[in-house]
Amino acid sequence: MIRLMDMTVTVVASLLPLLSMVVLYLLPNNPLRLGAMVIFTATFALSLTLMTSGRRIEVFAATAA
């Protein structure tokens, strides 16, 4: 079960940045792109919080980077 979770986390971590780039490329105007960036940033921070044992400051630093 732990191995399956590790594999899932790895796949999500590698697909999330790629998915965000594709979506931002396909959106037709800037307001939609800004909204998508907010959603993807929040999704990234939430996934780090739920799938890792990082502290709050580490999640913040990774999200800001």
C-alpha positions in Angstrom: 0.0 0.0 0.0 2.8 2.4 0.9 4.6 1.6 -2.4 1.4 2.3 -4.4 1.0 5.7 -2.6 4.7 6.5 -3.3 4.1 5.7 -7.0 0.9 7.8 -7.1 2.7 10.8 -5.5 5.5 10.5 -8.0 3.1 10.5 -10.9 1.1 13.4 -9.6 4.2 15.4 -8.9 5.5 14.9 -12.4 2.2 15.5 -14.2 1.0 18.6 -12.3 3.6 21.1 -13.8 3.2 19.7 -17.3 -0.6 19.9 -17.0 -0.4 23.5 -15.8 1.7 24.5 -18.8 -0.6 22.8 -21.3 -3.7 24.4 -19.8 -2.1 27.9 -19.7 -1.0 27.5 -23.3 -4.6 26.6 -24.4 -6.5 29.2 -22.5 -7.5 32.1 -24.8 -7.2 35.2 -22.6 -5.3 36.6 -19.6 -8.1 36.6 -17.0 -8.6 32.9 -17.5 -4.9 32.3 -17.4 -4.6 34.1 -14.1 -7.4 32.1 -12.6 -5.8 28.9 -13.8 -2.5 29.9 -12.2 -4.3 30.5 -8.9 -5.9 27.1 -9.1 -2.8 25.3 -10.0 -0.7 27.0 -7.3 -3.3 26.1 -4.7 -3.5 22.5 -6.0 0.3 22.3 -5.8 0.4 23.6 -2.2 -2.5 21.3 -1.2 -0.8 18.2 -2.8 2.4 19.0 -1.0 0.6 19.4 2.3 -1.3 16.1 1.9 1.3 13.9 0.3 4.5 14.9 2.1 5.6 15.3 5.7 6.9 18.8 5.0 6.4 21.6 7.5 4.3 24.6 6.7 7.4 26.8 5.9 8.8 24.2 3.6 5.5 23.9 1.7 5.4 27.7 1.4 9.0 27.9 0.2 8.4 25.2 -2.5 5.1 26.9 -3.6 6.8 30.2 -3.9 9.7 28.8 -5.8 
